[in-house]
Amino acid sequence: MRLVLDTNVLIAAFIAHGTCQEVLEHCIYHHEIVGSSFFLNEFHRTLVRKFGYSRSEAGAAEQLVHSRMIIVEPQALEVPACRDPDDDIVLGTALAGACQCLVTGDADLLALVRYRGIDMISPSSFWRYQGSK
């Protein structure tokens, strides 16, 4: 299955042991993870600014994530779908990558439930969702 792991899921996977880490590790081995330079830049920036990683540590984490992703150019949305323009970039990435689902903790994205054939699912719902496909 092709899917997007939103930046908030990637960050949680790196800073805490738990559901997001388990989902990331599983997806690395069993699915195709789609991302974009937007994800990588946001991931790096957040690790440094919000979680105190050094630029070197964040760069190493970014390289690791990058090595496990199919990188696409986000598709521009004809009409904004979310109030946060960054969320539209996330949706555009999933569209460009022909993804089946987007795993996110973002309430605005989850509220969409489904967008142009892409299911919005929370990390805690991933296992049930994957089992139904």
Backbone as JSON Lines, residues from 0, in Angstrom:
{"i":0,"aa":"M","n":[0.86,-1.17,0.0],"ca":[0.0,0.0,0.0],"c":[0.91,1.24,0.0]}
{"i":1,"aa":"R","n":[0.53,2.22,-0.78],"ca":[1.23,3.51,-0.78],"c":[0.51,4.42,0.2]}
{"i":2,"aa":"L","n":[1.31,5.12,1.03],"ca":[0.69,5.97,2.03],"c":[1.62,7.12,2.4]}
{"i":3,"aa":"V","n":[1.02,8.14,2.99],"ca":[1.76,9.26,3.55],"c":[1.7,9.15,5.06]}
{"i":4,"aa":"L","n":[2.86,9.32,5.7],"ca":[2.91,9.48,7.14],"c":[3.17,10.97,7.36]}
{"i":5,"aa":"D","n":[2.19,11.66,7.9],"ca":[2.29,13.1,8.1],"c":[3.49,13.4,9.0]}
{"i":6,"aa":"T","n":[3.99,14.62,8.89],"ca":[5.16,15.02,9.66],"c":[4.95,14.81,11.16]}
{"i":7,"aa":"N","n":[3.74,15.07,11.65],"ca":[3.5,14.89,13.09],"c":[3.67,13.43,13.51]}
{"i":8,"aa":"V","n":[3.38,12.51,12.62],"ca":[3.57,11.08,12.9],"c":[5.06,10.75,12.9]}
{"i":9,"aa":"L","n":[5.78,11.29,11.92],"ca":[7.22,11.05,11.85],"c":[7.94,11.61,13.08]}
{"i":10,"aa":"I","n":[7.57,12.82,13.47],"ca":[8.18,13.44,14.65],"c":[7.92,12.57,15.88]}
{"i":11,"aa":"A","n":[6.68,12.18,16.07],"ca":[6.32,11.35,17.24],"c":[7.08,10.03,17.22]}
{"i":12,"aa":"A","n":[7.32,9.48,16.04],"ca":[8.06,8.22,15.93],"c":[9.5,8.38,16.41]}
{"i":13,"aa":"F","n":[10.06,9.57,16.23],"ca":[11.45,9.8,16.62],"c":[11.61,10.24,18.06]}
{"i":14,"aa":"I","n":[10.6,10.88,18.63],"ca":[10.79,11.42,19.98],"c":[10.18,10.55,21.08]}
{"i":15,"aa":"A","n":[9.36,9.57,20.72],"ca":[8.73,8.74,21.74],"c":[8.55,7.31,21.23]}
{"i":16,"aa":"H","n":[8.69,6.37,22.12],"ca":[8.39,4.98,21.77],"c":[6.88,4.81,21.94]}
{"i":17,"aa":"G","n":[6.25,4.3,20.91],"ca":[4.8,4.13,20.99],"c":[4.21,3.81,19.63]}
{"i":18,"aa":"T","n":[2.96,4.14,19.48],"ca":[2.21,3.8,18.28],"c":[2.85,4.34,17.01]}
{"i":19,"aa":"C","n":[3.23,5.61,17.0],"ca":[3.8,6.2,15.78],"c":[5.1,5.51,15.39]}
{"i":20,"aa":"Q","n":[5.93,5.18,16.36],"ca":[7.17,4.48,16.06],"c":[6.86,3.1,15.47]}
{"i":21,"aa":"E","n":[5.89,2.4,16.05],"ca":[5.51,1.08,15.55],"c":[4.95,1.16,14.13]}
{"i":22,"aa":"V","n":[4.13,2.17,13.88],"ca":[3.56,2.35,12.54],"c":[4.67,2.64,11.54]}
{"i":23,"aa":"L","n":[5.59,3.55,11.87],"ca":[6.69,3.88,10.97],"c":[7.53,2.64,10.66]}
{"i":24,"aa":"E","n":[7.93,1.92,11.69],"ca":[8.76,0.73,11.47],"c":[8.04,-0.3,10.6]}
{"i":25,"aa":"H","n":[6.76,-0.52,10.85],"ca":[5.99,-1.47,10.05],"c":[5.9,-1.01,8.6]}
{"i":26,"aa":"C","n":[5.62,0.27,8.4],"ca":[5.46,0.79,7.04],"c":[6.76,0.75,6.25]}
{"i":27,"aa":"I","n":[7.88,0.95,6.92],"ca":[9.18,0.86,6.25],"c":[9.34,-0.51,5.58]}
{"i":28,"aa":"Y","n":[8.92,-1.55,6.26],"ca":[9.11,-2.92,5.75],"c":[7.98,-3.44,4.88]}
{"i":29,"aa":"H","n":[6.78,-2.9,5.04],"ca":[5.63,-3.52,4.37],"c":[4.86,-2.62,3.4]}
{"i":30,"aa":"H","n":[5.18,-1.34,3.35],"ca":[4.43,-0.43,2.5],"c":[5.38,0.55,1.81]}
{"i":31,"aa":"E","n":[4.84,1.35,0.93],"ca":[5.61,2.4,0.28],"c":[5.21,3.73,0.9]}
{"i":32,"aa":"I","n":[6.18,4.39,1.53],"ca":[5.93,5.67,2.19],"c":[6.25,6.78,1.21]}
{"i":33,"aa":"V","n":[5.28,7.66,1.0],"ca":[5.43,8.78,0.08],"c":[5.62,10.06,0.88]}
{"i":34,"aa":"G","n":[6.51,10.9,0.41],"ca":[6.75,12.19,1.06],"c":[7.19,13.22,0.03]}
{"i":35,"aa":"S","n":[7.58,14.38,0.52],"ca":[8.04,15.46,-0.36],"c":[9.12,16.25,0.37]}
{"i":36,"aa":"S","n":[9.76,17.15,-0.35],"ca":[10.76,17.99,0.29],"c":[10.12,18.83,1.4]}
{"i":37,"aa":"F","n":[8.86,19.18,1.25],"ca":[8.13,19.9,2.3],"c":[8.17,19.12,3.61]}
{"i":38,"aa":"F","n":[7.89,17.81,3.55],"ca":[7.9,16.96,4.74],"c":[9.29,16.94,5.38]}
{"i":39,"aa":"L","n":[10.3,16.74,4.53],"ca":[11.66,16.64,5.05],"c":[12.11,17.94,5.7]}
{"i":40,"aa":"N","n":[11.8,19.07,5.07],"ca":[12.16,20.37,5.64],"c":[11.43,20.63,6.96]}
{"i":41,"aa":"E","n":[10.14,20.34,6.99],"ca":[9.36,20.54,8.21],"c":[9.84,19.61,9.33]}
{"i":42,"aa":"F","n":[10.15,18.38,8.98],"ca":[10.65,17.4,9.93],"c":[11.96,17.9,10.57]}
{"i":43,"aa":"H","n":[12.89,18.3,9.74],"ca":[14.19,18.8,10.22],"c":[14.0,20.04,11.1]}
{"i":44,"aa":"R","n":[13.25,21.0,10.6],"ca":[13.02,22.26,11.31],"c":[12.37,22.02,12.68]}
{"i":45,"aa":"T","n":[11.39,21.15,12.74],"ca":[10.68,20.88,13.99],"c":[11.58,20.18,14.99]}
{"i":46,"aa":"L","n":[12.38,19.23,14.53],"ca":[13.3,18.55,15.45],"c":[14.26,19.54,16.1]}
{"i":47,"aa":"V","n":[14.74,20.5,15.32],"ca":[15.7,21.48,15.84],"c":[15.01,22.51,16.74]}
{"i":48,"aa":"R","n":[13.97,23.14,16.22],"ca":[13.34,24.26,16.94],"c":[12.51,23.84,18.14]}
{"i":49,"aa":"K","n":[11.78,22.76,17.99],"ca":[10.83,22.39,19.04],"c":[11.37,21.33,20.01]}
{"i":50,"aa":"F","n":[12.26,20.47,19.51],"ca":[12.7,19.35,20.34],"c":[14.19,19.36,20.67]}
{"i":51,"aa":"G","n":[14.89,20.44,20.3],"ca":[16.26,20.64,20.73],"c":[17.3,19.75,20.08]}
{"i":52,"aa":"Y","n":[16.97,19.11,18.97],"ca":[17.97,18.34,18.25],"c":[19.02,19.31,17.69]}
{"i":53,"aa":"S","n":[20.26,18.87,17.62],"ca":[21.27,19.67,16.93],"c":[20.98,19.58,15.43]}
{"i":54,"aa":"R","n":[21.53,20.49,14.67],"ca":[21.32,20.43,13.21],"c":[21.87,19.12,12.64]}
{"i":55,"aa":"S","n":[22.95,18.66,13.2],"ca":[23.57,17.4,12.76],"c":[22.66,16.21,13.07]}
{"i":56,"aa":"E","n":[22.12,16.16,14.28],"ca":[21.21,15.07,14.66],"c":[19.94,15.1,13.8]}
{"i":57,"aa":"A","n":[19.39,16.28,13.6],"ca":[18.19,16.41,12.78],"c":[18.5,16.02,11.33]}
{"i":58,"aa":"G","n":[19.68,16.4,10.86],"ca":[20.08,16.04,9.5],"c":[20.19,14.53,9.32]}
{"i":59,"aa":"A","n":[20.73,13.85,10.33],"ca":[20.85,12.39,10.26],"c":[19.46,11.75,10.25]}
{"i":60,"aa":"A","n":[18.56,12.25,11.1],"ca":[17.19,11.73,11.14],"c":[16.49,11.99,9.8]}
{"i":61,"aa":"E","n":[16.7,13.19,9.26],"ca":[16.1,13.53,7.97],"c":[16.61,12.6,6.87]}
{"i":62,"aa":"Q","n":[17.9,12.33,6.85],"ca":[18.48,11.43,5.85],"c":[17.88,10.03,5.96]}
{"i":63,"aa":"L","n":[17.7,9.56,7.19],"ca":[17.12,8.25,7.4],"c":[15.69,8.19,6.85]}
{"i":64,"aa":"V","n":[14.9,9.18,7.19],"ca":[13.51,9.24,6.7],"c":[13.51,9.34,5.17]}
{"i":65,"aa":"H","n":[14.35,10.2,4.63],"ca":[14.43,10.38,3.18],"c":[14.76,9.07,2.47]}
{"i":66,"aa":"S","n":[15.64,8.28,3.06],"ca":[16.06,7.03,2.43],"c":[14.93,6.0,2.37]}
{"i":67,"aa":"R","n":[13.89,6.21,3.14],"ca":[12.77,5.27,3.19],"c":[11.52,5.77,2.46]}
{"i":68,"aa":"M","n":[11.64,6.94,1.82],"ca":[10.48,7.57,1.17],"c":[10.61,7.6,-0.34]}
{"i":69,"aa":"I","n":[9.47,7.55,-0.97],"ca":[9.36,7.9,-2.38],"c":[9.05,9.39,-2.38]}
{"i":70,"aa":"I","n":[9.91,10.2,-2.96],"ca":[9.73,11.65,-2.93],"c":[8.99,12.1,-4.18]}
{"i":71,"aa":"V","n":[7.93,12.88,-3.96],"ca":[7.12,13.41,-5.06],"c":[7.01,14.92,-4.91]}
{"i":72,"aa":"E","n":[6.61,15.56,-5.97],"ca":[6.28,16.99,-5.95],"c":[4.79,17.1,-5.64]}
{"i":73,"aa":"P","n":[4.41,17.76,-4.54],"ca":[2.98,17.85,-4.2],"c":[2.14,18.43,-5.34]}
{"i":74,"aa":"Q","n":[1.01,17.84,-5.55],"ca":[0.06,18.33,-6.56],"c":[-0.66,19.55,-5.99]}
{"i":75,"aa":"A","n":[-0.76,20.59,-6.78],"ca":[-1.5,21.78,-6.34],"c":[-3.0,21.46,-6.33]}
{"i":76,"aa":"L","n":[-3.68,21.87,-5.28],"ca":[-5.13,21.66,-5.2],"c":[-5.83,22.81,-5.91]}
{"i":77,"aa":"E","n":[-6.85,22.48,-6.68],"ca":[-7.6,23.51,-7.4],"c":[-8.32,24.44,-6.43]}
{"i":78,"aa":"V","n":[-8.85,23.86,-5.37],"ca":[-9.56,24.61,-4.34],"c":[-8.99,24.17,-2.99]}
{"i":79,"aa":"P","n":[-8.61,25.12,-2.13],"ca":[-8.1,24.72,-0.82],"c":[-9.1,23.81,-0.09]}
{"i":80,"aa":"A","n":[-8.57,22.77,0.52],"ca":[-9.42,21.83,1.25],"c":[-9.37,22.06,2.76]}
{"i":81,"aa":"C","n":[-8.33,22.76,3.22],"ca":[-8.12,22.96,4.65],"c":[-7.85,24.43,4.95]}
{"i":82,"aa":"R","n":[-8.06,24.79,6.19],"ca":[-7.8,26.18,6.57],"c":[-6.31,26.46,6.68]}
{"i":83,"aa":"D","n":[-5.51,25.43,6.93],"ca":[-4.05,25.55,7.01],"c":[-3.47,25.18,5.64]}
{"i":84,"aa":"P","n":[-2.81,26.12,4.97],"ca":[-2.23,25.83,3.65],"c":[-1.24,24.67,3.68]}
{"i":85,"aa":"D","n":[-0.56,24.47,4.81],"ca":[0.37,23.34,4.91],"c":[-0.37,22.01,4.8]}
{"i":86,"aa":"D","n":[-1.58,21.95,5.3],"ca":[-2.37,20.72,5.18],"c":[-2.72,20.43,3.72]}
{"i":87,"aa":"D","n":[-2.92,21.47,2.94],"ca":[-3.17,21.27,1.51],"c":[-1.94,20.69,0.82]}
{"i":88,"aa":"I","n":[-0.75,21.05,1.29],"ca":[0.48,20.47,0.73],"c":[0.56,18.99,1.08]}
{"i":89,"aa":"V","n":[0.15,18.64,2.27],"ca":[0.12,17.23,2.69],"c":[-0.84,16.46,1.79]}
{"i":90,"aa":"L","n":[-2.02,17.0,1.56],"ca":[-2.99,16.35,0.67],"c":[-2.44,16.26,-0.75]}
{"i":91,"aa":"G","n":[-1.8,17.32,-1.2],"ca":[-1.2,17.32,-2.54],"c":[-0.11,16.28,-2.69]}
{"i":92,"aa":"T","n":[0.62,16.02,-1.62],"ca":[1.64,14.98,-1.63],"c":[0.99,13.61,-1.78]}
{"i":93,"aa":"A","n":[-0.07,13.37,-1.01],"ca":[-0.78,12.09,-1.1],"c":[-1.39,11.89,-2.49]}
{"i":94,"aa":"L","n":[-1.92,12.95,-3.07],"ca":[-2.48,12.85,-4.43],"c":[-1.39,12.55,-5.45]}
{"i":95,"aa":"A","n":[-0.28,13.28,-5.37],"ca":[0.82,13.09,-6.33],"c":[1.41,11.69,-6.22]}
{"i":96,"aa":"G","n":[1.39,11.14,-5.02],"ca":[1.94,9.8,-4.8],"c":[0.96,8.67,-5.03]}
{"i":97,"aa":"A","n":[-0.25,9.01,-5.45],"ca":[-1.29,8.0,-5.68],"c":[-1.46,7.11,-4.44]}
{"i":98,"aa":"C","n":[-1.61,7.75,-3.29],"ca":[-1.69,7.04,-2.01],"c":[-3.1,6.56,-1.71]}
{"i":99,"aa":"Q","n":[-3.17,5.49,-0.96],"ca":[-4.44,4.95,-0.51],"c":[-4.89,5.64,0.77]}
{"i":100,"aa":"C","n":[-3.9,6.02,1.61],"ca":[-4.27,6.66,2.86],"c":[-3.21,7.64,3.32]}
{"i":101,"aa":"L","n":[-3.61,8.48,4.25],"ca":[-2.74,9.46,4.88],"c":[-2.88,9.24,6.39]}
{"i":102,"aa":"V","n":[-1.77,8.91,7.03],"ca":[-1.77,8.66,8.47],"c":[-1.35,9.96,9.15]}
{"i":103,"aa":"T","n":[-2.22,10.5,10.0],"ca":[-1.97,11.8,10.59],"c":[-2.6,11.92,11.97]}
{"i":104,"aa":"G","n":[-2.05,12.82,12.75],"ca":[-2.67,13.18,14.02],"c":[-3.33,14.53,13.95]}
{"i":105,"aa":"D","n":[-3.34,15.14,12.77],"ca":[-3.9,16.47,12.56],"c":[-5.43,16.39,12.52]}
{"i":106,"aa":"A","n":[-6.08,17.07,13.46],"ca":[-7.54,17.01,13.56],"c":[-8.24,17.54,12.32]}
{"i":107,"aa":"D","n":[-7.68,18.58,11.7],"ca":[-8.31,19.13,10.5],"c":[-8.29,18.12,9.35]}
{"i":108,"aa":"L","n":[-7.19,17.42,9.18],"ca":[-7.11,16.41,8.12],"c":[-8.0,15.21,8.46]}
{"i":109,"aa":"L","n":[-7.98,14.79,9.69],"ca":[-8.81,13.65,10.09],"c":[-10.29,13.95,9.91]}
{"i":110,"aa":"A","n":[-10.68,15.22,10.1],"ca":[-12.09,15.61,9.93],"c":[-12.57,15.43,8.49]}
{"i":111,"aa":"L","n":[-11.64,15.43,7.54],"ca":[-12.02,15.22,6.14],"c":[-12.5,13.78,5.91]}
{"i":112,"aa":"V","n":[-12.02,12.85,6.7],"ca":[-12.31,11.42,6.63],"c":[-11.76,10.8,5.33]}
{"i":113,"aa":"R","n":[-12.12,11.37,4.21],"ca":[-11.67,10.88,2.9],"c":[-11.57,12.09,1.98]}
{"i":114,"aa":"Y","n":[-10.5,12.14,1.2],"ca":[-10.32,13.26,0.27],"c":[-9.87,12.69,-1.07]}
{"i":115,"aa":"R","n":[-10.72,12.86,-2.06],"ca":[-10.43,12.41,-3.43],"c":[-9.87,10.99,-3.45]}
{"i":116,"aa":"G","n":[-10.53,10.11,-2.71],"ca":[-10.18,8.69,-2.71],"c":[-9.11,8.3,-1.72]}
{"i":117,"aa":"I","n":[-8.6,9.24,-0.94],"ca":[-7.54,8.97,0.03],"c":[-8.15,8.99,1.43]}
{"i":118,"aa":"D","n":[-8.0,7.9,2.15],"ca":[-8.54,7.8,3.51],"c":[-7.62,8.51,4.49]}
{"i":119,"aa":"M","n":[-8.21,9.28,5.4],"ca":[-7.48,9.95,6.47],"c":[-7.63,9.08,7.72]}
{"i":120,"aa":"I","n":[-6.51,8.61,8.25],"ca":[-6.59,7.74,9.43],"c":[-5.59,8.19,10.49]}
{"i":121,"aa":"S","n":[-5.94,7.95,11.72],"ca":[-5.05,8.27,12.83],"c":[-4.05,7.12,13.01]}
{"i":122,"aa":"P","n":[-2.91,7.4,13.63],"ca":[-1.96,6.31,13.89],"c":[-2.59,5.15,14.68]}
{"i":123,"aa":"S","n":[-3.43,5.47,15.64],"ca":[-4.03,4.41,16.44],"c":[-5.05,3.59,15.65]}
{"i":124,"aa":"S","n":[-5.56,4.12,14.55],"ca":[-6.5,3.39,13.7],"c":[-5.81,2.62,12.58]}
{"i":125,"aa":"F","n":[-4.5,2.83,12.45],"ca":[-3.76,2.23,11.32],"c":[-3.89,0.72,11.27]}
{"i":126,"aa":"W","n":[-3.72,0.05,12.39],"ca":[-3.69,-1.41,12.38],"c":[-5.03,-1.99,11.91]}
{"i":127,"aa":"R","n":[-6.12,-1.42,12.41],"ca":[-7.45,-1.88,11.99],"c":[-7.67,-1.58,10.5]}
{"i":128,"aa":"Y","n":[-7.25,-0.39,10.07],"ca":[-7.4,0.01,8.67],"c":[-6.61,-0.93,7.77]}
{"i":129,"aa":"Q","n":[-5.36,-1.15,8.11],"ca":[-4.51,-2.02,7.29],"c":[-5.09,-3.41,7.18]}
{"i":130,"aa":"G","n":[-5.64,-3.91,8.28],"ca":[-6.23,-5.25,8.28],"c":[-7.46,-5.37,7.43]}
{"i":131,"aa":"S","n":[-8.12,-4.26,7.14],"ca":[-9.34,-4.28,6.33],"c":[-9.06,-4.15,4.85]}
{"i":132,"aa":"K","n":[-7.82,-3.91,4.48],"ca":[-7.47,-3.71,3.07],"c":[-6.86,-4.93,2.45]}
